[in-house]
Amino acid sequence: MAENYQVKPGDCIFSIAFERGFFADTLWDLSENKGIRESRKEPSVLFPGDVVQIPDKRLKEVSRTTNEVHKFQVKNTPKILRIQFKYLDTPVKNTEYSLKVDSTELKGKTDGEGWLKHAIPPNSKSAKLVFADGSEYEIDLGLLDPVDETRGLKQRLAALGMFRGSINSEMTNEVESALKIFQFANDLEPTGEPDDQTKQKLKVLVGK
């Protein structure tokens, strides 16, 4: 049945589509979702309260011969979790870790640039990462707000260690100071304003 789905914290087009049996592109490209597509730009970053139109499902029929084995491949799953770890500006490279997502435990090693990359279900909400030295990290998945929102700015600046205040929708002097530090560190004009260049750099370094 078609519905107007109100986005909750942790939702994205990929998780919504996965849980309702759609391809993510089907929902994202739907004409009824033009407004959210134009405002959010990226299917991986929605804002709580956004409304996603979900259509009725259409039955797809295919003809195949009997008494034979046929394989059908489901597209758009899983998604890739990508996190880069650095100590100051130095990548934490070639370091063993254990990653628990839902009930699945994955083991691996960061690459030469400090990146962790793993395929995970699109609707995963949290993960726990443990490095070989015993350091642990709780990771909230899908909770990154759009960079056009003040909360989204704060989340990205906090992830880079440049902001330590409350993650809310209030634009404060502390946020402006953090933006200036970020801009100066990335060869941008340190205005303290979240201009397009600054937001694009934040998206590149932290996430869309």
N, C-alpha and C positions, 0 to 999 in steps of 0.2 A: 504494500500500500504506500502511495506517495505521502511524503511528510515534509514539514518545515522543521529541520533539526537545529536546535539552538546549541551552539558550540560550548563545550565545557572545558575547564582547565585540563591541558594535556592532549586535547583533540587536535587532529590535523586532517586534511583531506584523505591522506593515506589510511589512517586508522579508522575514520568514519566509513570509508569505502570498504575496507577489509571486513569490518564487523557486519556490514549489510550485504556483502556478497557482490560488490561492484568493482570494476576497475577504477582506479583513482582518476584516470583521464576522463572517464564517463561522467563523473560528478563535476570535475573541474571545468570541463568544456561545455557543460550543460548551459543552454541559453538562459535559463532561469537563474543561474549563478554568475551571470555577467557582472553584477554589482560587486560581489565579494571578490571576484577574479581581478577586477580593476582596482579595488581598494587595497587588497592584500598582496597582490603581485606574485606571491609564492604559495603553492599548495601546502607546503610544510609548516607554514606559520600563520595560524589563525588567532583571533582574539576572542576570549570568552564573551558570549552574548551575540557573536556573529550568527547569522542564520544561513544554513546550507539547505538548498532544495534537493530532496531525494526523490527520484521518479519511481514509478512502478517498475518492477522487473519485467523484462521481456524474455520469453522462452526462446532459446536458440535450438533449432533442430538440425542435426547433421545425419547424413546417410552413410552407413558402414555395413560391410558384409557380415554375416553371422558366422559363428564358429571360428572366429579369429580374435586375437588379442589386439586391442587398439589403445594407444596412449594419448591422453589429452593433457596439455600443459597449461597451467594457470599462470597468467602473467601478472606483473606488478607486485609480486611478493617474493622474498621478503624485502626489507629496507636495510640500508647499510648505516650502522652506527660508526661515526668517525670522530675521534677526539685526539687532539694533539697535546702532549704533556711537555711542559718546559719548566726548568728551574731558572728563574730570572729569564735570560734570553737563550739559554742553552737547552736544546731538546733532550728529554729523558729517553735516550735511545737504547735499543737492544735490551730492554728490561722485561723480565718475565712477570706475568700477572695472571690472576684468575678473575673472570667476569661472570657474575651470576645474573641472568635475566629471567625473570619469572622463576620457573623451576629448573631451568637449564643452566648448567655451569660450563663455561668455555675457558679454555686456557690458551695463552699465546705469548707473544713478545712484541714490544713496540718496535717499529722499524727504525731505520737510520735517521729519520727526522722526528722521532718521538710520537708517531701516529699509531693509534689503535684503530683497527678496522674489523668489524664483524657484522655479519648478516643477522638481523633480528626480526621478529614479527612486527608488522607495522603498528599494532595496537599496544605494544609494550609501554608501560608507564614508568617503570623504575628499574634500576640496575645497581649492583654493588660490585665495586672494583677493588681488588686487593693485590698490591704489589708484593714482590718477593721479600722486601724488607719489612713487611707487616703494615705499611701505611694503607689506609682504607678510605674509599670515597663512595658516598651515596649519590647516585645520579638520577635526577628527575628527567624523564624523557617526555618530550612534547610540550614542555611548559614554557618555552621561549616565546615571548610575545613579539608582535611585529616591531621592527626598528622604528617605525613612525610613531609608535606610542612611547610615552615617557617611561613606562615600566620596561619596555623593550630596550631602551637606551640603558637604563640602570642595570638590567640583567647582564647585558654584554660588557659594560664597564666593570661590573663586579667580577665577572668571569676572568677579566684581564688583571684583576687586583688593583684597579684604579678607583673603585667606589666601594665604600663600606657602610653606606647608610641604608635606610629602609627601602625595600623594593615596593614602591607604590606609584601613583600617577601624579605626584607632586614634583614640579620642576623647581629645584632649590639652587642656592649658590654653590652647594657642595657638588651638585651635578655639573654645573657650569665649570667649576674648577677641574673636575675629573675630565670633562671634555677637552679643556685646554691642555691638560697633561697628555691626553691621548693624541690630540692633534699635533702637538709639538713633537711627540715621539715618533710620529708617522709622517713627518715633513709636510704637514698641513698648516694652514694659517690658524694660529691658536686664538680663535674668537670666542670659544665657549658656546657657540651656537651649533645645533645639530643640522648642519647643512647637508646637501646631497652627497658631497664627497666624503664627509665624515661618516654618514650612515652607511655608505657603500663599503668603506674600509672596515667598519665594525662588522658588517655582514660577512666580509671575506675572512676576517680573523676569528670570528666567534660562531657565526651561523646565520643563515637567512632569516 
